[in-house]
Amino acid sequence: MAEAPALSIVVPVYNGAATVGELVQALRGLAIEGGLEIVLVVDYSPDNSLDVCKTLAVRSLERRRVSGPKDKAVVLLDRCIGLSLTQADICRIHRQDIMQLKGCMTPP
């Protein structure tokens, strides 16, 4: 069995087909000692987010809602599901776009 990565990043994805690829590419460019795991949780997105996530060769999960709008409870559940799949002792939840990444994960 492979050793667990040092850091797991969970990304809830909804209508993120246009942005998630750039984010995953940037995350892969980070030099994380001990390795990095990226978990994408696609929440029944009406665009082709799931197809895009599958082509990125990271762990992807599609979670299907029965009905209802995208609300705070659904976003929280997506995060919890993603965290339950991680292998690292240190986990971070990240938005599906790259804006949050710029400058916030760079060591001082």
N, C-alpha and C positions, 0 to 999 in steps of 0.2 A: 504494500500500500504506500502511495506517495505521501510525502510529508505535507502537512497543511501549509497553505500560503501564510505570509505574515499579515496580509491585509485583504479583507473582502470588501468589495464595493457593490451595493445593491442599488439598482436603477429601476424604479417603476416607470413603465413606458406606456403612454397613451397618445395616439396620433403623433408618434415621434419618428416616423420613418425618415423624415427629412433631416433630423438632427442627431439621432442616436449613433450613427456611423462615425461622425466626426468626434463625438465624445469618446467612444470606445477606442478610436485611433489615438487620441490624446492620452487616455488613461494607460494604454499600452506603452506609451513613450515615457512614462514615469519610471524612474529608477528606484524601485522599492526593494530594499534588502530583504531577502526571504521570499519574494514573489508576491504576485497580485492575482486575486480572483475577482472576476466580474460576473455578477448575477443580474440578468435582465428579467423583469417580471412584466409581461405584456397583458394588460387588462382589457380583453375583448375589444381591441382597438379597431375602428372601422376602416382605417387605412391599412397599408401593408406592413405595419410595424413588425408583426411576427415573422414574416418572410425575411425582412431586413435583419432582424436579430439572429435568425437561424444562420444566415450567411456570414455573420461576424464571428462564428465559431467560438462563442462564449456560452456559458450556461444560460439557457432561455427557458422560461416557463410561461405558458399561456393560461391565464386564469379567466374563466368566463363567468360573468355576472348573469343572473337570471333576468333582471330588468332594473331600471332606475337610472337616474343621472349620476354623473361622476361627482361624488361629494367627498367631504373630509373623511367620513367613515371608510369609504372604499379605498381612498389613498392610504389610510392607516393600515388597512388589511393587506394591501399590496406590499407595504413595507415589512409587515410582520411575516408574511409568507416568504419574502426574499431573505430576511434575516434567518429564518428557520433553515434555509438551504445552505448557508455559508459554512465554511470550514475553518476560517481564521479566528483567532482570539480577538482581533481588532476588526471592527466592521464600521463602515461609513455608508450612509444613505446619500445618494446623489440625484440631482435632477437629470432629466433626459437630454438637456442641452449643455453646451460647453461653458456657458456664462459663469456658473458657480466654480468651475475648475480654475479659472484664470487667477493665479496668485494665492489661492487658498491652500494648496497642497505642496507648496514649494518650501523646503526647509529653510530656516533663517540663516 
